[in-house]
Amino acid sequence: MRYYLTFLLIITLVFFSSCRKDFSANLSTGNLQFSKDTVYLDTVFTNIGSSTYNLKVYNKSNKAISIPSVQLGKGENSLYRLNVDGTPGKIFENVEILANDSLYIFIETTIDYNLVTNPIYTDAIIFDTGENLQDVKLITLVKDAHFLYPSKDLNGLVETININTDSSGEEISVNGFYLNENTTFTNEKPYVIYGYCAIPENKTLTIEAGTNIHFHSNSGLIVNKNASLIIKGELNNEVIIEGDRLENKFSEIPGQWGTIWLRAGSKNHNINYAIIKNASAGIIVDSIGSNSAPTLTIKNTQIYNSSNFGILARETNIKGENLVINNSGQSSLACIIGGTYNFTHSTFVNFWNNSLRQYPSVLINNFFTYTENNTQIIETRNLNAANFTNCIIDGNNNIELVIDKVEGANFNYYFKNNLLKFNDLNNSYTDIIEYNFEDTNYYLDNILNGNPNFKSPMDNDLIIGKNSDANQKANLQGTSQVPTDILGVLRDIPADIGAYQHIDF
């Protein structure tokens, strides 16, 4: 009998405990606290979904509370979307928060530019009603854009372009499309490009000053044989080329899109006042169109945050002035497989800190390698010229210039009035004649391991200060060729080495 009564008592306790709520929540009294009073969803392109943003809601009281309603101010008509405690929607009732606990709300949006009267779209998350009402504002800037992308056939297959063939002769293709005629990108509104936009043979793409171009992931620009790319940026009205994620947290992230590829046989490329950032490789240039005329003339241009190379030049001809390259996963400038290169008053540095970096800021060689029948083959090409005048070559490695020569082809290079970082701590390069900086046939009036005194190199701010060893050390002939710096400042005589005249900061 005693065991029977004990069993009944346990059953009774279990029954009543199962009927009790986990906690008793009081109604909210309007004393919620928030991680922010306004959520800025940055800028989005029309009909392109935003990133997911979060808001944290705090209950700082010693009692669990129930919020009668949490909803968007515009209700079901709002262009924002919420997720509250794991549940998607726009209107929620009786939302509970434990004592001294918090709640996450996730916010997204997709906005059609044509459906809003003001490019700044706003709403609010409203908590409760009446005297207990609290709100958190939501703000998004919406941009209209030209959208360019590959077509799809009736079977849903995406348009592709052939870029090469593999060892078995099969075509290698990427998602992309061709521009049909000579084309001009204007600054009327941005361009958002999906896949690779290709300029066909004998056609030209011209990009006007002030144009913004945004490439999606695995997208870029390809310029084919006998075609040309002309970028006509201006001082304070640059052409900006970057990824299509406009949120602040993506503003300096490398590798968001592919590359600008100037393919073999393309010619007469001219880039002036452009900012190219966050690519896998800023510019790839293949093949010499002419030994006498540059394949690419690039001036007053900045290339930042390339996950591989800033400029990868392969057996080509480049003329560069007031060119600035920084933060590259491999080299900022690679002039390989020979070619002809002339750079004046430029700044080639590499302060990459996202991973270990094996390559220098500037790499020069005259060969390429491949494997055939399990044998490595090395082929050489003429390095007709690699002339650097009044340039800064620097970075966060000890050796930021590598000259890699293989016998069997011409190898011509000349460094005049440059600031070079070459700190051979272990004397590894002492017996390599290419690094005899006293040989005036190859080096003249250079400064080794001087202090460039950059303003903020990790932030791509490479203007130099009054304490720079580059100040007033430039060669006059080079300065007469490039009399103003990248900011339009008239250079002193003697001028400062690099793309910038120094300032006092």
C-alpha positions as semicolon CSV with decimal commas, in nm:
position;residue;x (nm);y (nm);z (nm)
1;M;0,000;0,000;0,000
2;R;0,287;0,235;0,086
3;Y;0,445;0,178;-0,259
4;Y;0,109;0,231;-0,428
5;L;0,064;0,575;-0,256
6;T;0,419;0,676;-0,349
7;F;0,352;0,584;-0,713
8;L;0,032;0,796;-0,714
9;L;0,222;1,092;-0,569
10;I;0,485;1,076;-0,842
11;I;0,223;1,051;-1,116
12;T;0,040;1,355;-0,969
13;L;0,360;1,564;-0,959
14;V;0,448;1,474;-1,318
15;F;0,096;1,561;-1,432
16;F;0,095;1,907;-1,274
17;S;0,450;1,989;-1,385
18;S;0,364;1,897;-1,744
19;C;0,068;2,135;-1,737
20;R;0,281;2,428;-1,613
21;K;0,422;2,671;-1,872
22;D;0,801;2,690;-1,897
23;F;0,782;3,049;-1,779
24;S;0,527;3,314;-1,709
25;A;0,580;3,618;-1,933
26;N;0,475;3,972;-1,851
27;L;0,356;4,205;-2,123
28;S;0,627;4,435;-2,257
29;T;0,623;4,783;-2,104
30;G;0,817;4,952;-2,386
31;N;1,160;4,916;-2,222
32;L;1,325;4,709;-2,491
33;Q;1,681;4,791;-2,586
34;F;1,835;4,744;-2,930
35;S;2,181;4,685;-3,074
36;K;2,120;4,981;-3,308
37;D;1,846;5,237;-3,356
38;T;1,875;5,233;-3,736
39;V;1,970;4,946;-3,966
40;Y;2,137;5,065;-4,284
41;L;2,113;4,794;-4,549
42;D;2,374;4,979;-4,755
43;T;2,314;5,008;-5,128
44;V;2,145;4,749;-5,348
45;F;2,093;4,729;-5,721
46;T;1,739;4,703;-5,845
47;N;1,596;4,351;-5,810
48;I;1,920;4,218;-5,655
49;G;1,884;4,077;-5,305
50;S;2,074;4,241;-5,021
51;S;2,298;4,075;-4,766
52;T;2,134;3,962;-4,442
53;Y;2,157;4,216;-4,161
54;N;2,081;4,156;-3,797
55;L;1,925;4,345;-3,509
56;K;1,954;4,228;-3,151
57;V;1,663;4,303;-2,913
58;Y;1,741;4,296;-2,540
59;N;1,518;4,230;-2,242
60;K;1,724;4,372;-1,955
61;S;1,456;4,307;-1,692
62;N;1,445;4,021;-1,442
63;K;1,113;3,898;-1,583
64;A;1,033;3,723;-1,907
65;I;0,830;3,945;-2,136
66;S;0,590;3,901;-2,423
67;I;0,579;4,159;-2,701
68;P;0,222;4,170;-2,837
69;S;0,338;4,252;-3,191
70;V;0,657;4,286;-3,392
71;Q;0,599;4,399;-3,748
72;L;0,720;4,606;-4,038
73;G;0,565;4,951;-4,049
74;K;0,433;4,892;-4,401
75;G;0,310;4,548;-4,306
76;E;0,276;4,289;-4,578
77;N;0,339;4,560;-4,841
78;S;0,689;4,626;-4,713
79;L;0,982;4,544;-4,940
80;Y;1,180;4,425;-4,639
81;R;1,172;4,067;-4,507
82;L;1,221;3,961;-4,147
83;N;1,315;3,644;-3,967
84;V;1,225;3,652;-3,598
85;D;1,342;3,369;-3,378
86;G;1,378;3,141;-3,682
87;T;1,040;3,225;-3,835
88;P;1,021;3,426;-4,161
89;G;0,751;3,685;-4,214
90;K;0,655;4,050;-4,186
91;I;0,408;4,048;-3,894
92;F;0,457;3,852;-3,570
93;E;0,244;3,828;-3,254
94;N;0,326;3,747;-2,892
95;V;0,701;3,733;-2,929
96;E;0,858;3,624;-2,600
97;I;1,204;3,699;-2,457
98;L;1,334;3,541;-2,138
99;A;1,457;3,750;-1,847
100;N;1,797;3,912;-1,912
101;D;1,802;3,754;-2,256
102;S;1,793;3,874;-2,615
103;L;1,635;3,800;-2,950
104;Y;1,786;3,813;-3,301
105;I;1,594;3,964;-3,591
106;F;1,739;3,914;-3,941
107;I;1,654;4,161;-4,217
108;E;1,680;4,137;-4,598
109;T;1,537;4,321;-4,894
110;T;1,496;4,303;-5,271
111;I;1,371;4,625;-5,431
112;D;1,256;4,704;-5,783
113;Y;1,383;5,054;-5,861
114;N;1,077;5,118;-6,078
115;L;0,840;5,058;-5,786
116;V;0,985;5,324;-5,555
117;T;0,944;5,698;-5,592
118;N;1,255;5,778;-5,390
119;P;1,585;5,589;-5,437
120;I;1,618;5,592;-5,057
121;Y;1,371;5,329;-4,942
122;T;1,271;5,332;-4,574
123;D;1,055;5,143;-4,330
124;A;1,073;5,048;-3,962
125;I;1,039;4,747;-3,737
126;I;0,765;4,838;-3,489
127;F;0,749;4,677;-3,147
128;D;0,414;4,688;-2,966
129;T;0,154;4,967;-3,001
130;G;0,018;5,267;-2,818
131;E;0,220;5,404;-2,527
132;N;0,461;5,107;-2,539
133;L;0,546;5,149;-2,907
134;Q;0,916;5,140;-2,998
135;D;1,072;5,122;-3,342
136;V;1,399;5,066;-3,529
137;K;1,432;5,239;-3,866
138;L;1,539;5,059;-4,185
139;I;1,710;5,249;-4,468
140;T;1,830;5,128;-4,810
141;L;1,962;5,316;-5,112
142;V;1,842;5,161;-5,438
143;K;2,039;5,203;-5,761
144;D;1,916;5,150;-6,112
145;A;2,165;4,988;-6,349
146;H;2,226;4,837;-6,689
147;F;2,228;4,459;-6,646
148;L;2,431;4,258;-6,897
149;Y;2,432;3,879;-6,887
150;P;2,451;3,566;-7,106
151;S;2,134;3,450;-7,275
152;K;1,964;3,112;-7,220
153;D;1,825;2,885;-7,489
154;L;1,492;2,702;-7,471
155;N;1,656;2,419;-7,279
156;G;1,793;2,656;-7,017
157;L;2,154;2,628;-7,137
158;V;2,353;2,943;-7,064
159;E;2,543;3,117;-7,344
160;T;2,919;3,054;-7,331
161;I;3,230;3,182;-7,502
162;N;3,530;2,970;-7,596
163;I;3,857;3,083;-7,437
164;N;4,094;2,795;-7,516
165;T;4,130;2,423;-7,580
166;D;4,262;2,161;-7,343
167;S;4,535;1,901;-7,412
168;S;4,284;1,670;-7,580
169;G;4,152;1,942;-7,809
170;E;3,828;2,000;-7,621
171;E;3,703;2,357;-7,599
172;I;3,734;2,539;-7,267
173;S;3,440;2,773;-7,225
174;V;3,308;3,018;-6,967
175;N;2,963;3,165;-6,922
176;G;2,959;3,486;-7,118
177;F;2,837;3,686;-7,415
178;Y;2,968;3,904;-7,696
179;L;2,905;4,271;-7,757
180;N;2,791;4,283;-8,118
181;E;2,929;4,617;-8,234
182;N;3,157;4,900;-8,128
183;T;3,011;4,984;-7,789
184;T;3,028;5,275;-7,545
185;F;2,955;5,242;-7,174
186;T;2,828;5,579;-7,047
187;N;2,812;5,721;-6,696
188;E;2,431;5,754;-6,702
189;K;2,395;5,462;-6,460
190;P;2,613;5,172;-6,345
191;Y;2,669;4,851;-6,537
192;V;2,623;4,516;-6,362
193;I;2,773;4,228;-6,559
194;Y;2,713;3,855;-6,512
195;G;2,955;3,620;-6,682
196;Y;3,232;3,739;-6,914
197;C;3,156;4,029;-7,145
198;A;3,360;3,976;-7,462
199;I;3,465;4,234;-7,720
200;P;3,470;4,058;-8,058
201;E;3,741;4,083;-8,320
202;N;3,791;4,426;-8,479
203;K;3,553;4,597;-8,233
204;T;3,618;4,852;-7,958
205;L;3,464;4,903;-7,616
206;T;3,491;5,263;-7,497
207;I;3,416;5,348;-7,135
208;E;3,340;5,712;-7,056
209;A;3,467;5,906;-6,755
210;G;3,267;5,853;-6,438
211;T;3,130;5,513;-6,539
212;N;3,091;5,248;-6,268
213;I;3,118;4,883;-6,371
214;H;3,030;4,601;-6,131
215;F;3,120;4,241;-6,209
216;H;2,944;3,950;-6,045
217;S;3,142;3,653;-5,912
218;N;3,322;3,460;-6,190
219;S;3,268;3,747;-6,431
220;G;3,489;3,993;-6,611
221;L;3,591;4,141;-6,946
222;I;3,761;3,964;-7,238
223;V;3,908;4,151;-7,533
224;N;3,972;3,933;-7,836
225;K;4,214;3,947;-8,128
226;N;4,229;4,285;-8,306
227;A;3,980;4,431;-8,057
228;S;4,051;4,724;-7,825
229;L;3,956;4,857;-7,483
230;I;3,954;5,233;-7,428
231;I;3,892;5,366;-7,075
232;K;3,860;5,745;-7,078
233;G;3,855;5,838;-6,711
234;E;3,944;6,186;-6,594
235;L;4,096;6,340;-6,283
236;N;3,830;6,330;-6,006
237;N;3,598;6,148;-6,247
238;E;3,757;5,805;-6,266
239;V;3,613;5,490;-6,416
240;I;3,558;5,250;-6,125
241;I;3,561;4,874;-6,184
242;E;3,479;4,643;-5,892
243;G;3,245;4,366;-5,772
244;D;2,867;4,390;-5,748
245;R;2,843;4,368;-5,368
246;L;2,791;4,727;-5,255
247;E;2,785;4,667;-4,879
248;N;3,065;4,837;-4,686
249;K;3,203;4,507;-4,560
250;F;3,279;4,406;-4,921
251;S;3,451;4,731;-5,019
252;E;3,806;4,595;-4,984
253;I;3,761;4,217;-5,017
254;P;3,991;4,060;-5,284
255;G;3,878;3,810;-5,544
256;Q;3,514;3,911;-5,583
257;W;3,524;3,889;-5,964
258;G;3,750;3,757;-6,238
259;T;3,971;3,977;-6,451
260;I;4,010;4,213;-6,746
261;W;4,179;3,986;-7,000
262;L;4,344;4,150;-7,301
263;R;4,394;3,840;-7,511
264;A;4,664;3,756;-7,762
265;G;4,637;3,972;-8,071
266;S;4,423;4,240;-7,908
267;K;4,575;4,585;-7,955
268;N;4,578;4,960;-7,894
269;H;4,439;4,943;-7,540
270;N;4,438;5,270;-7,353
271;I;4,343;5,307;-6,988
272;N;4,345;5,645;-6,815
273;Y;4,219;5,736;-6,467
274;A;4,069;5,404;-6,370
275;I;4,031;5,239;-6,029
276;I;4,027;4,859;-6,055
277;K;3,974;4,674;-5,730
278;N;3,884;4,343;-5,565
279;A;3,949;4,120;-5,870
280;S;4,120;3,783;-5,895
281;A;4,364;3,949;-6,134
282;G;4,322;4,317;-6,213
283;I;4,448;4,299;-6,572
284;I;4,595;4,009;-6,772
285;V;4,777;4,117;-7,089
286;D;4,883;3,858;-7,345
287;S;5,094;3,884;-7,658
288;I;5,290;4,163;-7,821
289;G;5,082;4,331;-8,089
290;S;5,388;4,532;-8,189
291;N;5,744;4,567;-8,063
292;S;5,733;4,939;-8,134
293;A;5,381;5,036;-8,017
294;P;5,243;4,940;-7,674
295;T;4,971;4,680;-7,657
296;L;4,852;4,862;-7,345
297;T;4,911;5,223;-7,244
298;I;4,796;5,271;-6,885
299;K;4,815;5,602;-6,699
300;N;4,688;5,754;-6,373
301;T;4,536;5,421;-6,270
302;Q;4,506;5,241;-5,937
303;I;4,475;4,862;-5,898
304;Y;4,406;4,724;-5,549
305;N;4,312;4,403;-5,367
306;S;4,375;4,145;-5,639
307;S;4,376;3,793;-5,496
308;N;4,647;3,693;-5,747
309;F;4,812;3,960;-5,964
310;G;4,753;4,330;-6,004
311;I;4,885;4,316;-6,362
312;L;4,996;3,987;-6,515
313;A;5,181;4,071;-6,837
314;R;5,287;3,779;-7,057
315;E;5,515;3,852;-7,353
316;T;5,352;4,185;-7,421
317;N;5,426;4,556;-7,454
318;I;5,311;4,796;-7,181
319;K;5,374;5,164;-7,122
320;G;5,273;5,284;-6,776
321;E;5,278;5,625;-6,609
322;N;5,142;5,728;-6,268
323;L;5,039;5,366;-6,213
324;V;4,971;5,249;-5,855
325;I;4,929;4,881;-5,758
326;N;4,899;4,738;-5,406
327;N;4,764;4,441;-5,208
328;S;4,805;4,145;-5,441
329;G;4,802;3,781;-5,335
330;Q;5,101;3,708;-5,558
331;S;5,277;3,992;-5,742
332;S;5,145;4,342;-5,794
333;L;5,326;4,353;-6,129
334;A;5,449;4,041;-6,311
335;C;5,628;4,100;-6,643
336;I;5,695;3,745;-6,757
337;I;5,783;3,544;-7,071
338;G;5,978;3,840;-7,205
339;G;5,823;4,147;-7,367
340;T;5,870;4,522;-7,362
341;Y;5,790;4,726;-7,050
342;N;5,840;5,094;-6,976
343;F;5,718;5,237;-6,644
344;T;5,769;5,592;-6,523
345;H;5,670;5,763;-6,196
346;S;5,477;5,459;-6,074
347;T;5,430;5,293;-5,735
348;F;5,439;4,912;-5,724
349;V;5,403;4,787;-5,370
350;N;5,250;4,491;-5,194
351;F;5,124;4,503;-4,837
352;W;4,909;4,191;-4,872
353;N;4,823;4,042;-4,532
354;N;4,545;3,793;-4,607
355;S;4,783;3,497;-4,640
356;L;5,149;3,411;-4,688
357;R;5,287;3,564;-5,005
358;Q;5,562;3,387;-5,202
359;Y;5,614;3,636;-5,482
360;P;5,765;3,988;-5,479
361;S;5,588;4,311;-5,562
362;V;5,759;4,311;-5,903
363;L;5,857;3,993;-6,090
364;I;6,046;3,994;-6,422
365;N;6,149;3,691;-6,629
366;N;6,203;3,573;-6,987
367;F;6,071;3,218;-6,993
368;F;5,781;2,983;-6,938
369;T;5,765;2,614;-6,848
370;Y;5,539;2,326;-6,937
371;T;5,541;1,948;-6,906
372;E;5,554;1,711;-7,202
373;N;5,583;1,332;-7,164
374;N;5,660;1,381;-6,795
375;T;5,949;1,610;-6,885
376;Q;5,960;1,975;-6,787
377;I;6,031;2,198;-7,083
378;I;6,163;2,554;-7,046
379;E;6,122;2,795;-7,337
380;T;6,268;3,144;-7,346
381;R;6,144;3,465;-7,502
382;N;6,323;3,794;-7,556
383;L;6,295;4,050;-7,283
384;N;6,342;4,349;-7,512
385;A;6,312;4,604;-7,232
386;A;6,210;4,634;-6,869
387;N;6,273;5,000;-6,794
388;F;6,173;5,149;-6,460
389;T;6,230;5,521;-6,406
390;N;6,134;5,720;-6,094
391;C;5,934;5,427;-5,948
392;I;5,883;5,296;-5,595
393;I;5,901;4,918;-5,548
394;D;5,824;4,827;-5,188
395;G;5,611;4,607;-4,961
396;N;5,603;4,403;-4,643
397;N;5,855;4,138;-4,759
398;N;6,231;4,183;-4,750
399;I;6,277;4,113;-5,122
400;E;6,026;4,300;-5,340
401;L;6,205;4,279;-5,676
402;V;6,292;3,949;-5,846
403;I;6,473;3,937;-6,181
404;D;6,471;3,577;-6,302
405;K;6,683;3,522;-6,612
406;V;6,721;3,205;-6,818
407;E;6,995;3,196;-7,083
408;G;6,891;3,164;-7,444
409;A;6,710;3,492;-7,512
410;N;6,766;3,867;-7,479
411;F;6,737;4,005;-7,130
412;N;6,738;4,385;-7,121
413;Y;6,644;4,580;-6,808
414;Y;6,732;4,918;-6,663
415;F;6,643;5,081;-6,330
416;K;6,701;5,454;-6,297
417;N;6,620;5,673;-5,994
418;N;6,397;5,422;-5,820
419;L;6,333;5,349;-5,454
420;L;6,383;4,971;-5,430
421;K;6,323;4,737;-5,139
422;F;6,579;4,460;-5,161
423;N;6,692;4,360;-4,815
424;D;6,903;4,047;-4,870
425;L;6,942;3,950;-4,504
426;N;7,089;3,606;-4,576
427;N;7,307;3,713;-4,871
428;S;7,114;3,471;-5,091
429;Y;7,146;3,693;-5,398
430;T;7,506;3,810;-5,358
431;D;7,646;3,599;-5,642
432;I;7,362;3,663;-5,889
433;I;7,484;3,923;-6,135
434;E;7,134;4,052;-6,210
435;Y;7,136;4,202;-5,860
436;N;7,462;4,392;-5,889
437;F;7,314;4,728;-5,808
438;E;7,651;4,894;-5,872
439;D;7,649;4,795;-6,240
440;T;7,558;5,116;-6,421
441;N;7,465;4,921;-6,732
442;Y;7,152;4,813;-6,545
443;Y;7,117;5,041;-6,241
444;L;7,169;5,413;-6,195
445;D;7,098;5,642;-5,898
446;N;6,862;5,404;-5,722
447;I;6,793;5,409;-5,347
448;L;6,802;5,068;-5,179
449;N;6,582;5,000;-4,876
450;G;6,488;5,362;-4,822
451;N;6,182;5,473;-4,628
452;P;5,894;5,560;-4,864
453;N;5,693;5,705;-4,572
454;F;5,354;5,601;-4,710
455;K;5,052;5,755;-4,543
456;S;4,858;5,429;-4,487
457;P;4,971;5,145;-4,716
458;M;4,743;4,883;-4,560
459;D;4,451;5,104;-4,664
460;N;4,587;5,163;-5,015
461;D;4,672;5,523;-4,929
462;L;5,016;5,542;-5,089
463;I;5,079;5,913;-5,097
464;I;5,423;5,981;-4,945
465;G;5,509;6,216;-4,661
466;K;5,770;6,483;-4,606
467;N;6,008;6,229;-4,448
468;S;6,016;6,001;-4,752
469;D;6,355;5,909;-4,894
470;A;6,194;5,941;-5,237
471;N;6,155;6,317;-5,207
472;Q;6,331;6,523;-5,475
473;K;6,524;6,220;-5,603
474;A;6,354;6,175;-5,941
475;N;6,531;6,180;-6,274
476;L;6,456;6,500;-6,468
477;Q;6,406;6,328;-6,802
478;G;6,143;6,099;-6,655
479;T;5,967;6,390;-6,486
480;S;5,953;6,589;-6,809
481;Q;5,771;6,292;-6,961
482;V;5,517;6,284;-6,672
483;P;5,504;6,642;-6,535
484;T;5,200;6,600;-6,306
485;D;5,137;6,331;-6,045
486;I;4,836;6,100;-6,027
487;L;4,642;6,366;-5,832
488;G;4,709;6,632;-6,095
489;V;4,975;6,806;-5,885
490;L;5,253;6,971;-6,085
491;R;5,577;6,800;-5,996
492;D;5,863;6,999;-5,847
493;I;6,205;7,003;-6,005
494;P;6,361;6,780;-5,888
495;A;6,044;6,579;-5,836
496;D;5,962;6,298;-5,596
497;I;6,000;5,934;-5,697
498;G;5,674;5,744;-5,740
499;A;5,324;5,830;-5,855
500;Y;5,267;6,097;-5,587
501;Q;5,429;6,425;-5,491
502;H;5,473;6,422;-5,114
503;I;5,249;6,607;-4,868
504;D;5,282;6,693;-4,499
505;F;5,052;6,461;-4,304
